[in-house]
Amino acid sequence: MKYVTISAENYDEAVQRARKEYGSSIRIHSRRDLTVRGGFLWLGKKSRVEITCYLPDASISFPWQKEEIVRDMVIQPEQQSIAEPEPIETEKIVEKELEAVEQPAINEVKVQNAYDHYVDQTSKILQLNGFSPWFSQRVMQSLQVELEHLSISDVPQEEFELMLIDKIISQISIDRELQLHPKRICVVMGPTGAGKTTTIAKMAALYGLQQREELKRNVKLVTIDTFRIGAYEQMASFSEALGIQAFKVMDEEDFTAILSDYEEKELILVDTIGRSPKDTELAIRMKSLLGVLKSEESAVLLALGATMKSKDLEKTIEAYAPFSLRAAIITKTDETDSIGEVLSVCAEHQIPLLFITDGQKVPKDIHKASAASILSLLQGFSLDFASLWATQIDVEDQS
């Protein structure tokens, strides 16, 4: 069935036009009264009538029917039954497209936030432990390079801390060769109050009281400190307790005589004059006494207190540098909460660590420098190094 719409000034005229154009078989379906613009310059209004008609026989065609008329066919709203098109899920498509665009941006923000968080945490840990700007910068640069190559938004805290620990330890050198195979003569130097004499007694016990015969040494204690009152007496009390010999050297001749009395697997530990970096006279005296040593069979060790400030550490290292320092011993770590300053100075001057001491007990409070012993002294980590440190001490005791 086909529908057509006819418009005229009144109803009768519209019906006549419909029958004239489509024949007498056309049927009226509905009528609608309209008001449209008209008159002079379309400023007025006039009434019109619009009728909708249908043809009973849909097979009848009209050669005079124009395409425009067919397009004008309408069905009244109350009669139409138009199938609605399939809904296009435009919103879902848009959401997916937005997700495709936004997801990389979101991931980038997450990665940047995680990166900033870990960099900030690293800075706080380094400051908490007193590391110098030089040391901190090296650690930060090394860590940033690794973080930039990781999907750090997924890096757990434990893994991050292990990365940071690795970067810190990698800056610190440890003289493991000297730990296992000490030179025949080890000279311990350092400023007054650094704990040289007590450290020498601990070293004497560590090597002289070894249970393993291949690691045991025949230890002798020697002091060239004839300036400090009671220096030899303190050394002698340690030697008596440990059952080893102690000697006092007054000049180069005395020192040469002791060194010439060679024993198998001998280890001579030399206590030196405690001096200020400004004591030029003492430096000359000590340089003369130590001049009798052979470089291939001796090692000069520098005792540095963990409580010393960076400026004092720098001055001390500068004062003792002419003695060709082999390694450092960090003392009195039990008297401070942060050892970053002394670690930083040793790292910057490329002085490896040999021992770490943390009390007055002989021989208990001395430990071979190691990653475990260093980590046990660092703050700000959530990881528990207690078991690692305990294991390290057990290994040292057995060795």
Protein Blocks (a to p, Z undefined) as FASTA:
>chain_A
ZZdddddfblklmmmmmmmmnojkbccfbdcdddddedjhhlaccdddddddddfblmbc
cfklcfklmmmpccdfklgccdddddddfklmmmmmmmmmmmmmmmmmmmmmmmmmmmmm
mmmmmmmnopafklmmmmmmmmmmmmmmpcfklmcfklmmmmmmmmmmmmpccdfklmmm
ccfbdcdeddehklmmmmmmmmmmmmmmpfblklpccdddddfbfkbghklmmmmmmmmm
nopacdddfblmlmmmmmmmccehiacddddddddfklmmlmmmmmmmmmmpcfklgccd
ddddfkbcfklmmmmmmmmmmnopabdcdehklmccbfklmmmmmmmnopacfbdcebjb
dcklgccddfklmmmmpghiabdfklmmmmmmmmmmmZZ
